[in-house]
Amino acid sequence: MTHAMMGAALGLVFGLTLILLNPTVATLLEHGGGSASVVFVIALVTTFSIGAALTGAVFILTEDKDS
């Protein structure tokens, strides 16, 4: 769960930074309407959180049990 939350936070920061700093993305989202930026950020947050959760699960499963 913590890996998914970290991935969601990272995806949110990445998405908002991409919108604010890249004029091409901002222009595309501006032409997409009011909800385009919300959908864009939610898609990034979901992708990052799923990826972080799966990576965390792999790390937990392959962790050395001796220590």
C-alpha positions in Angstrom: 0.0 0.0 0.0 2.8 2.4 0.8 4.4 1.8 -2.6 1.1 2.7 -4.3 0.8 5.9 -2.3 4.4 6.9 -3.1 3.7 6.2 -6.8 0.5 8.2 -6.7 2.4 11.2 -5.2 5.2 10.9 -7.7 2.7 10.7 -10.6 0.8 13.7 -9.3 4.0 15.8 -9.1 5.2 14.6 -12.5 1.9 15.3 -14.1 1.5 18.8 -12.7 5.1 19.6 -13.5 4.7 18.4 -17.0 1.6 20.6 -17.5 3.3 23.7 -16.0 6.7 23.5 -17.6 5.9 22.0 -21.1 4.1 24.5 -23.3 3.2 21.9 -25.9 1.4 19.7 -23.3 -0.3 22.8 -21.9 -1.5 23.8 -25.3 -2.8 20.3 -26.1 -4.7 20.2 -22.8 -6.1 23.7 -23.3 -7.6 22.6 -26.6 -9.0 19.5 -25.0 -11.5 21.3 -22.7 -11.8 21.8 -19.0 -11.6 18.2 -17.9 -8.7 17.2 -20.1 -6.0 18.2 -17.6 -7.8 16.3 -14.8 -8.1 13.2 -16.9 -4.4 13.5 -17.9 -3.2 13.8 -14.3 -5.5 11.0 -13.1 -4.2 8.7 -15.8 -0.6 9.5 -14.8 -1.4 9.0 -11.1 -3.0 5.7 -11.8 -0.2 4.5 -14.0 2.5 5.5 -11.5 0.7 4.0 -8.5 0.0 0.7 -10.3 3.7 0.5 -11.4 5.0 1.3 -7.9 2.6 -1.2 -6.3 3.7 -4.0 -8.6 7.4 -3.1 -8.1 6.9 -3.0 -4.3 5.2 -6.4 -4.5 8.2 -7.9 -6.4 10.6 -6.4 -4.0 8.7 -7.8 -1.0 8.4 -11.3 -2.6 12.1 -11.5 -3.6 13.4 -10.1 -0.3 15.9 -12.3 1.5 14.1 -14.1 4.4 17.3 -14.9 6.4 17.8 -11.5 7.8 
